[in-house]
C-alpha cells in the first residue's frame, strides 16, 4: 500500500479549490507524512519489519496512519493521545491493532512526555526494538510536503490554468504548511500563505488536529495572514458542506473552508485560493 499522491483538486466555488485528502489510504493528509517517514526509516534500517515497535504521540490522524503502516509491516504500535480526542479515531487505531494510552484533556505536552519515556524504555530492549517518527520535530515532515504535496498542488493548478494566489491551511505539527511555504519561496511563486487558527485557546478549542499547544515545526512569522475560526463555526461549516456537496469531511476542513472564504472576500476575484480538506468526517460523528 503506497501513499496516494494524486488526490483530487476539487472546485468548492469559482475562487476556492481544495485538495480532497479523504482519498488517502486511511482518509487523511497524515498518510503522506507517515508513509514518507516509515519508508525512510526502513531504508535506513531504523525500522525492521516484523520486529520494531512504533510509538508516537498524536491527536488522532497521525496515529491512524501510523497504526495502518505498522500493520502493513507486521510491527506493533503504541499511540499516546489526549483522552478527549474523538472515539471514532480511537476505534480506527484499534482496528489496525494499535494499543492506545490516554493522557489528560488536550494534554499534548503530557502525551509527548509519556511518549519520550516509552521510547527511552523501549530502546533498552535493543537497537531496533522501538521507533518513533517524532512528527512534531522531524524535518522530513516538511520535506515530504515540499517534495510531494506542494508539487502536486502546483502541477494540478497549472494543468487547469488556475492563477494560484493563496494557500489556506491550519497547522498541527506545521509540516504541511511549512513544506508548501518552502516550495512557494524556492520557486518564487506569488502565493500567500494563510494560517487557519482556532479562535479559542489550545486547551479549550475543539478543532482536532490544529493548534496542539505549540507551533512545533511551524514558523508563524513566515505566514502572510492568520485567520481565526471559532470551533462551533467550523463544525457548522463542516455539516453545511456535507449537505451542499455530499462530501463528509472533518472539523479542520470546515475551518479551512471558512478561512478561505474570508480571504476570498479580501482578494475580490484576484486569483485562486487553494486549501486542504484534511480528513473524513465520520471520525467526528
ZARO-199220 format. One record per residue: residue in one letter; x, y, z of N, C-alpha, C, O in turn. Coordinates in steps of 0.2 Angstrom, whole numbers, padded with zeros to 4 digits, always signed. Atoms other than C-alpha are relative to their C-alpha. Last residue first. Layout:
aXYZXYZXYZXYZ
...
This chain:
x+0007+0000-0001-0098+0059+0072-0002-0001+0007-0008-0002+0009
x+0002-0005-0005-0080+0065+0072-0008+0000+0002-0010+0004+0005
x-0004+0000-0007-0071+0051+0064-0002+0005+0005+0001+0005+0010
x+0003+0005-0004-0085+0050+0050+0003-0001+0007+0000-0003+0012
x+0004-0003-0006-0079+0067+0044-0003-0005+0004-0005-0004+0010
x+0007+0002+0000-0065+0061+0033-0004+0002+0006-0001+0002+0011
x+0002+0006-0002-0049+0071+0033-0007-0002-0001-0011+0003-0002
x-0005+0004-0003-0039+0086+0028-0002-0007+0001+0003-0012+0001
x+0006+0004-0004-0050+0095+0016+0004-0006+0003+0005-0011-0001
x+0000+0008-0001-0035+0106+0011-0006-0002+0004-0008+0001+0009
x+0000+0002-0007-0035+0124+0004+0000-0008+0000+0000-0011-0005
x+0000+0007-0001-0032+0133-0013+0001-0002+0008+0005+0001+0011
x-0002+0003-0007-0037+0150-0016+0000-0007+0000-0005-0010-0002
x+0003+0006-0003-0037+0156-0035+0003-0001+0007+0009-0001+0008
x-0003+0006-0001-0034+0173-0042-0003-0005+0004-0009-0004+0007
x-0007+0000+0003-0039+0191-0040+0003-0007+0002+0007-0007+0006
x-0001+0002+0007-0058+0189-0038+0007+0000-0003+0008-0003-0009
x+0005-0002+0005-0060+0200-0023+0001-0002-0007+0001+0002-0012
x-0004+0000+0007-0044+0197-0014-0005+0002-0005-0003+0003-0011
x-0005-0005+0000-0052+0201+0003+0003+0001-0007+0005+0007-0008
x+0003-0007+0000-0069+0192+0001+0006+0006+0000+0004+0011-0002
x+0003-0002+0007-0059+0177-0005-0004+0006+0000-0003+0010-0005
x-0006-0003+0004-0048+0178+0011-0003+0001-0007-0001+0006-0010
x-0002-0007-0003-0064+0176+0022+0006+0003-0005+0005+0009-0006
x+0005-0004+0002-0070+0161+0011+0001+0007+0003-0001+0012-0001
x-0001-0002+0007-0053+0153+0013-0005+0004-0003-0004+0009-0007
x-0006-0004+0001-0054+0154+0032+0001+0002-0008+0003+0008-0009
x+0002-0007-0003-0071+0147+0032+0005+0005-0001+0004+0011-0003
x+0005-0002+0005-0066+0132+0021-0002+0007+0002-0002+0012-0002
x-0003-0002+0006-0051+0129+0032-0004+0003-0005-0002+0008-0009
x-0004-0006-0001-0061+0129+0047+0003+0002-0006+0003+0008-0007
x+0005-0005-0001-0074+0116+0040+0004+0007+0001+0002+0012-0001
x+0002-0002+0007-0059+0106+0034-0005+0005+0000-0004+0010-0004
x-0006-0004+0003-0052+0106+0052-0002+0002-0007+0000+0008-0009
x+0001-0006-0003-0069+0099+0058+0005+0005-0003+0004+0011-0004
x-0001-0001-0007-0068+0084+0046-0001+0007+0002-0002+0012-0002
x-0007-0001-0002-0075+0080+0029+0000+0002+0007-0005+0003+0011
x+0000+0000-0007-0092+0072+0023+0008+0001+0002+0011-0004+0002
x-0007+0002-0003-0093+0076+0005+0000+0001+0007-0001+0007+0010
x+0000+0007-0001-0111+0076-0002+0006-0002+0002+0008-0008+0002
x-0005+0003+0004-0108+0094-0008-0001-0008+0000+0001-0011-0005
x-0001-0003+0006-0121+0105+0000+0003-0004-0005+0002-0003-0011
x+0007-0001+0003-0127+0094+0014+0001+0003-0007-0004+0002-0011
x+0003+0007+0002-0109+0089+0018-0006+0000-0003-0007-0003-0008
x-0004+0002+0006-0103+0107+0017-0002-0007-0002-0003-0008-0008
x+0003-0004+0006-0116+0113+0029+0003-0003-0006-0001-0004-0011
x+0006+0003+0001-0110+0100+0042-0004+0003-0006-0007-0001-0010
x-0001+0007+0002-0092+0105+0040-0007-0003-0001-0007-0006-0006
x-0002-0001+0007-0097+0124+0041+0001-0007-0003-0001-0009-0009
x+0006-0002+0004-0107+0121+0057+0002+0000-0008-0002-0003-0012
x+0004+0006+0000-0092+0112+0065-0006+0001-0005-0008-0003-0008
x-0004+0005+0004-0080+0126+0060-0005-0006-0001-0005-0009-0006
x+0001-0002+0007-0092+0139+0066+0003-0005-0004+0000-0006-0010
x+0007+0001+0002-0094+0130+0083-0001+0002-0007-0005-0001-0011
x+0002+0007+0001-0075+0129+0084-0007-0001-0002-0008-0005-0007
x+0003+0003-0006-0072+0148+0081-0002-0008-0001-0004-0010-0007
x+0007+0003+0001-0061+0152+0067-0002-0003+0006+0002-0006+0010
x+0003+0004-0005-0046+0164+0067-0007-0002-0001-0011+0001-0004
x+0007-0001-0001-0037+0169+0051-0002-0004+0006-0001-0010+0006
x+0003+0005-0004-0018+0172+0051-0008+0001+0001-0010+0007+0002
x+0006-0002-0003-0010+0181+0036-0002-0006+0005-0001-0012+0003
x+0002-0007+0003+0007+0181+0027-0006+0002+0004-0007+0008+0005
x+0007-0001+0003+0014+0167+0037-0002+0007-0002+0000+0011+0002
x+0000+0001+0007+0033+0166+0039-0007+0000-0003-0007+0000-0009
x-0002-0007+0003+0032+0174+0057+0001-0001-0008+0001+0004-0011
x+0006-0004+0001+0022+0158+0062+0002+0007-0003-0002+0010-0007
x-0003-0007-0001+0037+0147+0059-0006+0005-0001-0007+0007-0007
x+0003-0006+0003+0028+0130+0061+0004+0006+0002+0005+0007+0008
x-0004-0002+0006+0038+0115+0065-0002+0006-0003+0002+0009-0007
x-0004+0006+0003+0031+0114+0083+0005+0002-0006+0009+0006-0005
x+0000-0001+0007+0019+0129+0085+0004-0006-0003+0004-0007-0009
x-0006-0004+0002+0013+0124+0102+0001+0000-0008-0003-0003-0011
x-0004-0003-0006-0002+0118+0111+0006+0003-0001+0009+0006+0003
x+0000+0006-0005-0010+0106+0098+0004+0003+0006+0007-0001+0009
x-0002-0004-0007-0015+0121+0087+0000-0005+0006-0005-0005+0010
x-0004-0006+0001-0023+0110+0073+0001+0003+0007-0003+0002+0011
x-0005+0000+0005-0028+0092+0073+0004+0006-0002+0009+0006-0005
x-0005+0006-0001-0045+0092+0082+0005+0000-0006+0003+0000-0012
x-0002+0001+0007-0054+0109+0080+0006-0005+0000+0011-0003+0000
x+0002+0007+0002-0062+0108+0098+0001-0002-0008-0002-0006-0010
x+0003+0001+0007-0054+0123+0106-0002-0007-0002+0001-0012+0001
x+0008+0001+0000-0052+0123+0125-0003+0000-0007-0009-0002-0007
x+0002+0004-0006-0033+0120+0130-0008-0001-0001-0011-0006+0001
x-0002+0007+0002-0026+0127+0113-0003-0005+0005-0005-0011+0004
x-0007+0002-0003-0035+0143+0117+0001-0007-0002-0004-0011-0004
x+0000+0002-0008-0051+0148+0107+0007-0002+0001+0011-0003-0003
x+0001-0006-0004-0051+0157+0090+0001-0001+0007+0003+0003+0011
x+0006+0000-0005-0044+0141+0082+0000+0007+0003+0005+0010+0006
x-0001+0001-0007-0031+0145+0068-0006+0000+0004-0010+0005+0003
x+0007+0001-0003-0031+0144+0049+0002-0002+0008+0006-0006+0009
x+0001+0004-0006-0014+0151+0043-0007+0000+0003-0009+0005+0005
x+0005-0003-0005-0014+0160+0026-0001-0006+0005-0003-0012+0003
x+0002+0005-0005+0001+0158+0015-0004+0002+0005-0002+0007+0009
x+0000-0002-0007+0002+0170+0000-0002-0006+0004-0006-0010+0002
x+0006+0003-0004+0006+0164-0017+0001+0002+0007+0006+0001+0010
x+0003-0006-0003+0017+0174-0030-0007-0003+0004-0012-0001+0002
x+0007+0000+0002+0028+0159-0034-0003+0006+0004-0002+0007+0010
x+0002-0007+0001+0047+0162-0032-0007+0000-0003-0009+0004-0007
x+0002-0001+0007+0050+0143-0034-0002+0007-0002-0005+0008-0007
x-0005+0002+0004+0060+0142-0018-0001+0001-0008+0003+0002-0012
x-0006-0005+0000+0048+0153-0009+0005-0003-0005+0008+0002-0008
x+0003-0007+0003+0032+0143-0014+0006+0004-0001+0007+0008-0006
x+0001+0001+0008+0041+0126-0011-0002+0007-0003+0001+0008-0008
x-0007+0000+0002+0046+0132+0007+0000-0001-0008+0004+0002-0011
x-0004-0007+0000+0029+0138+0010+0007+0000-0003+0009+0004-0006
x+0002-0004+0005+0022+0121+0005+0002+0007-0001+0004+0010-0006
x-0002+0003+0006+0033+0112+0016-0002+0003-0006+0002+0005-0011
x-0007-0002+0001+0030+0124+0030+0003-0003-0006+0007+0000-0009
x-0001-0007+0002+0011+0122+0029+0007+0002-0001+0008+0006-0006
x+0003-0001+0006+0011+0103+0028+0001+0008-0002+0003+0009-0008
x-0004+0003+0006+0024+0101+0042-0003+0001-0007+0001+0003-0011
x-0003-0006+0004+0016+0113+0055+0003-0003-0007+0006+0001-0011
x-0007+0000-0001+0014+0099+0068+0003+0006-0004+0008+0008-0002
x-0001+0005-0006-0004+0103+0069+0007+0000+0002+0009+0003+0006
x-0006+0004-0001-0006+0118+0057-0001-0004+0007-0002-0001+0012
x-0002+0000-0007-0021+0125+0048+0007-0004+0002+0009-0006-0003
x+0000+0007-0004-0022+0128+0030+0002+0001+0007+0005+0006+0009
x+0003-0001-0006-0025+0142+0016+0000-0007+0004-0002-0012+0001
x+0001+0007-0003-0014+0143+0001-0002+0001+0007+0001+0005+0011
x+0000+0001-0007-0016+0159-0009-0001-0007+0002-0005-0011-0001
x-0002-0006-0003-0014+0166-0027+0001-0001+0008+0005+0003+0011
x+0000+0002-0007-0015+0151-0039+0003+0006+0004+0009+0009+0003
x-0005-0005-0002-0020+0158-0056+0000-0001+0008-0003+0003+0011
x+0002-0004-0006-0028+0142-0062+0005+0004+0002+0011+0003+0003
x-0001-0007+0001-0024+0135-0079-0003+0005+0005-0006+0010+0004
x+0007-0003+0001-0031+0118-0076+0000+0008-0001-0005+0011-0001
x+0003+0004+0005-0014+0109-0079-0007+0003-0001-0010+0003-0007
x-0003-0001+0006-0005+0123-0069-0004-0003-0006-0006+0000-0011
x+0002-0007+0002-0016+0121-0054+0002+0002-0007-0002+0005-0010
x+0008+0001+0001-0014+0102-0054-0002+0007-0002-0007+0008-0006
x+0001+0004+0007+0005+0104-0056-0007+0000-0002-0009+0002-0007
x-0002-0005+0005+0006+0117-0041-0001-0003-0007-0004+0001-0012
x+0004-0006+0000-0004+0106-0030+0002+0004-0006-0003+0007-0010
x+0006+0003+0003+0006+0090-0034-0005+0006-0001-0008+0006-0006
x+0000+0001+0007+0022+0099-0032-0006-0002-0003-0008+0000-0008
x-0001-0007+0003+0017+0106-0015+0000-0001-0008-0003+0003-0011
x+0007-0004+0000+0011+0089-0009+0000+0006-0004-0004+0007-0008
x+0005+0004+0003+0027+0079-0015-0007+0004+0000-0009+0005-0005
x-0002+0004+0005+0044+0087-0012-0006-0003-0004-0006-0005-0010
x-0004-0004+0005+0039+0101-0001+0001-0004-0006-0001-0001-0011
x+0005-0005+0003+0026+0091+0009+0003+0005-0005-0001+0007-0010
x+0005+0003+0003+0038+0077+0012-0005+0004-0004-0007+0003-0010
x-0003+0003+0007+0052+0088+0016-0005-0003-0004-0006-0002-0010
x+0000-0006+0005+0042+0097+0030+0002-0003-0007-0001-0001-0012
x+0007-0002+0000+0039+0080+0039-0001+0006-0005-0006+0006-0010
x+0002+0004+0006+0057+0075+0035-0008+0001-0001-0010+0000-0007
x+0001-0005+0006+0060+0090+0047-0001-0004-0006-0003-0001-0012
x-0004+0003+0005+0056+0079+0062-0001+0004-0007-0007+0005-0009
x-0007-0003+0000+0051+0089+0077+0004-0002-0006+0009+0000-0008
x+0000-0007-0002+0032+0087+0080+0007+0003-0001+0007+0009-0001
x+0004-0004+0005+0031+0070+0070+0001+0008+0001+0001+0012-0003
x-0001-0007-0003+0044+0062+0081-0003+0005-0005+0001+0010-0007
x-0001-0004+0006+0043+0046+0069+0001+0007+0003+0004+0012-0001
x+0005-0006+0000+0046+0035+0084+0001+0005-0006+0007+0006-0007
x-0001-0006+0005+0055+0018+0083-0006+0005+0001-0012+0003+0001
x+0005-0005+0000+0057+0004+0096+0002+0005-0005+0008+0007-0006
x+0006+0002-0003+0066-0013+0097-0006+0005+0000-0012+0003+0001
x+0005-0001+0004+0079-0009+0084-0007-0002+0003-0012-0003+0000
x-0001-0005+0004+0094-0006+0095-0006+0002-0005-0008+0007-0006
x-0004+0001+0006+0089-0017+0109-0001+0005-0005-0005+0010-0005
x+0001+0006+0002+0077-0018+0124+0004-0002-0006+0004-0008-0008
x-0004+0004-0004+0084-0003+0132-0001-0007-0002+0003-0011+0000
x-0007+0000+0003+0077+0007+0117+0005-0005+0004+0010-0007+0002
x-0001+0005+0006+0060+0003+0123+0006-0001-0003+0008-0007-0005
x+0000+0007-0003+0062+0012+0140+0001-0005-0006+0004-0010-0004
x-0006+0001-0003+0068+0028+0130+0000-0007+0004+0005-0011+0003
x-0006+0001+0005+0054+0027+0118+0006-0002+0004+0010-0007+0002
x+0001+0007+0003+0041+0024+0132+0005-0001-0005+0008-0007-0005
x-0002+0005-0006+0048+0039+0142-0001-0007-0003+0003-0011-0002
x-0008+0000-0001+0048+0050+0126+0002-0005+0005+0007-0008+0004
x-0003+0003+0005+0030+0045+0123+0007+0000+0000+0010-0006-0001
x+0001+0007-0001+0025+0050+0140+0003-0004-0006+0006-0009-0005
x-0004+0002-0005+0032+0067+0138+0000-0007+0001+0005-0011+0002
x-0007+0000+0003+0024+0069+0121+0005-0002+0005+0009-0006+0004
x+0000+0005+0005+0007+0065+0128+0007-0001-0003+0010-0007-0003
x+0000+0006-0004+0009+0076+0143+0001-0006-0004+0005-0011-0003
x-0007+0000-0003+0014+0091+0131+0001-0007+0004+0006-0010+0004
x-0004+0002+0005-0002+0086+0121+0007+0000+0003+0011-0004+0001
x-0007+0000-0003-0013+0087+0136+0005-0002-0005+0007-0008-0004
x-0005-0005+0004-0029+0092+0127+0007+0000+0003+0010+0005+0001
x+0004-0004+0005-0039+0083+0141+0005+0005-0003+0008+0009+0000
x+0005-0005-0002-0027+0072+0151-0003+0004-0006+0000+0003-0012
x-0002-0004-0005-0017+0056+0145-0006+0005+0001-0012+0004-0002
x+0003-0007+0000-0023+0041+0135+0003+0004+0006+0004+0002+0011
x-0001-0003-0007-0013+0026+0131-0002+0007+0000+0000+0011-0004
x+0001-0007-0002-0019+0017+0115+0001+0001+0007-0002-0002+0011
x+0002-0001-0007-0013+0000+0108+0000+0007+0002+0004+0011-0001
x-0004-0004-0005-0013-0002+0090-0003+0000+0007-0009-0001+0008
x-0004+0004-0005-0021-0017+0081+0004+0004+0004+0008+0001+0008
x-0006+0002+0003-0027-0009+0065+0005-0003+0005+0010-0005+0003
x+0002+0005+0006-0045-0009+0071+0007-0002-0003+0007-0008-0006
x+0001+0007-0002-0038-0001+0087-0001-0005-0005+0001-0011-0005
x-0007+0002-0002-0032+0014+0078+0000-0007+0002+0004-0011+0000
x-0004+0001+0006-0049+0016+0069+0007-0003+0002+0009-0008-0001
x+0002+0006+0003-0058+0014+0086+0003-0002-0006+0005-0008-0007
x-0002+0005-0004-0048+0028+0093-0002-0007-0002+0002-0012-0002
x-0007+0001+0002-0052+0039+0079+0003-0005+0004+0007-0009+0001
x-0001+0003+0007-0070+0036+0081+0007-0001-0002+0009-0006-0005
x+0000+0007-0001-0069+0040+0100+0001-0004-0007+0003-0010-0007
x+0006+0003+0001-0064+0058+0096+0000-0008+0000+0006-0011-0001
x+0001+0001+0007-0050+0065+0105-0005-0004-0002-0007-0009+0003
x+0006-0003+0003-0054+0070+0123+0000-0001-0007-0005+0002-0010
x+0006+0004+0000-0042+0057+0131-0006+0003-0003-0011-0001-0005
x+0005-0003-0005-0027+0066+0125-0006-0004+0000-0008-0007-0005
x+0005-0006+0002-0016+0054+0115-0004+0002+0005-0006-0001+0010
x+0001-0004-0006-0001+0041+0116-0004+0006-0002-0002+0010-0006
x+0002-0007+0001-0001+0028+0102-0002+0003+0007-0006+0000+0011
x+0003-0003-0006+0008+0011+0104-0001+0007-0002+0003+0011-0004
x+0000-0008+0000+0011+0001+0088-0004+0002+0006-0009-0001+0009
x+0005-0003-0006+0016-0017+0085+0000+0007+0000+0005+0011-0003
x-0003-0003-0006+0025-0021+0068-0005+0002+0005-0011+0003+0003
x+0000+0005-0005+0020-0033+0054+0003+0003+0006+0007-0001+0009
x-0007+0003+0000+0025-0020+0040+0000-0005+0006+0006-0007+0008
x-0003+0002+0007+0007-0017+0034+0007-0003+0001+0008-0008-0002
x+0003+0006+0002+0000-0017+0052+0003-0003-0006+0004-0008-0007
x-0003+0005-0004+0013-0004+0057-0003-0007-0001+0000-0012-0002
x-0006+0001+0003+0008+0007+0042+0003-0006+0004+0007-0010+0002
x+0001+0004+0007-0010+0006+0047+0007-0002-0003+0007-0008-0005
x+0002+0006-0001-0006+0011+0065-0001-0005-0006+0000-0011-0006
x-0006+0004-0003+0005+0025+0059-0003-0007+0002+0001-0012+0001
x-0005+0001+0006-0009+0032+0048+0005-0005+0002+0007-0009-0001
x+0003+0004+0005-0022+0031+0062+0005-0002-0005+0005-0008-0007
x+0001+0007-0004-0010+0038+0075-0003-0005-0005-0001-0011-0005
x-0006+0003+0000-0006+0053+0063+0000-0007+0003+0003-0012+0000
x-0001+0002+0007-0024+0056+0061+0007-0003-0001+0007-0008-0004
x+0005+0005+0003-0028+0056+0080+0002-0002-0007+0004-0008-0008
x+0007-0002-0001-0021+0070+0091-0005-0005-0003-0011-0005-0002
x+0004-0002+0005-0004+0061+0092-0007+0002+0002-0010+0000+0007
x+0005-0004-0003+0010+0055+0102-0003+0003-0005+0000+0006-0010
x+0001-0007+0002+0020+0041+0094-0005+0003+0004-0010+0000+0006
x+0003-0004-0005+0027+0023+0096+0000+0008-0002+0005+0010-0004
x+0001-0007+0001+0031+0010+0083-0003+0004+0006-0008+0001+0009
x+0006-0002-0003+0038-0007+0089-0001+0008-0002+0004+0011-0001
x+0000-0007-0003+0051-0014+0078-0007+0002+0002-0011+0001-0001
x-0003+0000-0006+0051-0033+0074-0001+0007+0004-0002+0006+0010
x+0001+0006-0004+0041-0038+0059+0003-0001+0007+0002-0005+0011
x+0007+0003+0000+0048-0025+0048+0000-0007+0004+0004-0011+0003
x-0001+0007+0002+0065-0019+0055-0007-0002-0001-0010-0004+0005
x+0006+0005-0001+0064+0000+0057+0001-0006-0003+0003-0007-0009
x+0002-0002-0006+0080+0011+0059-0007-0004+0002-0008-0004+0008
x-0001+0006-0005+0087+0001+0044-0001+0003+0008+0001-0001+0012
x-0006-0001-0004+0090+0017+0034+0001-0005+0005+0005-0004+0010
x-0006+0000+0005+0078+0011+0020+0006+0001+0004+0011-0001+0002
x-0001+0006+0002+0065+0006+0034+0006+0000-0005+0011-0005-0004
x-0003+0003-0005+0066+0023+0042+0002-0008-0002+0007-0010+0001
x-0007-0002-0002+0064+0032+0026+0003-0004+0005+0009-0006+0005
x-0004+0002+0006+0049+0022+0021+0007+0002+0001+0012-0002+0000
x-0001+0007-0001+0041+0025+0038+0005-0003-0005+0009-0007-0004
x-0004+0001-0006+0044+0044+0037+0002-0008+0001+0007-0010+0002
x-0006-0002+0002+0036+0045+0019+0006-0001+0006+0011-0003+0004
x-0003+0005+0005+0022+0034+0024+0007+0002-0002+0011-0002-0003
x-0001+0007-0004+0018+0044+0040+0004-0005-0005+0009-0008-0003
x-0006-0001-0004+0020+0061+0030+0002-0007+0004+0008-0008+0004
x-0006-0002+0004+0008+0057+0016+0006+0000+0005+0011-0004+0003
x-0002+0006+0003-0005+0047+0027+0007+0002-0004+0011-0002-0005
x-0006+0003-0004-0006+0062+0038+0002-0006-0003+0008-0008-0002
x-0006-0002+0003-0017+0070+0024+0006-0003+0004+0011-0003+0001
x-0002-0007-0002-0032+0060+0030+0007+0001-0003+0011-0003-0006
x+0005-0005+0001-0043+0045+0024+0003+0007+0003-0002+0011+0004
x+0004+0000-0006-0033+0029+0029-0005+0007+0001-0008+0008+0006
x+0002+0007-0002-0027+0026+0012-0004-0001+0006-0009-0005+0007
x-0006+0003-0003-0028+0044+0006-0002-0007+0003-0008-0008+0004
x-0002+0005+0005-0043+0049-0005+0006-0004+0003+0008-0009+0000
x+0003+0006-0002-0050+0059+0010+0001-0006-0004+0000-0012-0003
x-0005+0005-0003-0036+0071+0006-0004-0006+0003-0001-0011+0005
x+0005+0004-0003-0048+0081-0006+0004-0006+0003+0005-0011+0000
x-0003+0007+0000-0036+0095-0010-0005-0005+0004-0005-0004+0010
x-0002+0003-0006-0047+0111-0011+0003-0007-0002+0000-0011-0006
x-0001+0007+0002-0052+0124-0024+0003-0003+0006+0006+0000+0011
x-0003+0005-0005-0059+0141-0020+0000-0007-0002-0005-0010-0005
x-0007-0002-0002-0062+0155-0032+0003-0004+0005+0009-0003+0006
x-0004-0002+0006-0077+0149-0043+0007+0003+0002+0011+0003-0002
x+0003-0005+0004-0083+0138-0029+0004+0003-0005+0010+0001-0006
x+0005-0001-0005-0078+0122-0020-0004+0006-0002-0011+0006-0002
x+0003-0007+0000-0069+0115-0035-0005+0001+0005-0010-0002+0005
x+0007-0001+0002-0059+0099-0032-0002+0008+0001+0001+0012+0004
x+0001-0008-0001-0041+0096-0033-0007+0001-0002-0008+0002-0008
x+0003-0005+0004-0041+0077-0032+0000+0007+0002+0000+0008+0008
x+0006-0001-0002-0028+0066-0023-0003+0006-0004+0000+0010-0006
x+0004-0003+0006-0014+0060-0034-0007+0002+0003-0012+0000-0001
x-0003-0007+0002+0000+0056-0022-0004+0003-0006-0001+0007-0009
x+0003-0002+0006-0009+0041-0013+0003+0007-0002+0002+0012+0002
x+0004-0006-0001+0003+0034-0001-0003+0002-0006+0001+0002-0011
x-0004-0006+0001+0008+0016-0006-0004+0006+0002-0011+0006+0001
x+0004-0006+0000+0000+0000+0000+0004+0006+0000+0008+0008+0005
